């Protein structure tokens, strides 16, 4: 299981950026994948990554100028063995175990 802090992103319609922490509550190493409902206005970095057991990873979200609206970022995750080196591999193999939705609000 993971949590995201802060749990939502608030942006000006003219654009902006925010940093969020993806926090693992799992005793296992996790891989994550970030998807957006609006790839036209949002850029996230990293798109794929690892989080150590009980660890955290930073997620940078940039919003480009555009109309005011609500979107969402979906962070999918899966347990991976310590020797896994490719964070994309578990998702290509269909190993998703859960997801967290982060609201993106541009006003």
Secondary structure, DSSP 4 states (H G I P E B T S, - for coil): -EEEESSEEEEBTTBEEEEEEEEE--SS-EEEEEEES-TTTEEEE-SEEEE-TT-EEEEEEEE-S---EEEEEEEEEEE--TT---TTHHHHTT---EEEEEEEEE-
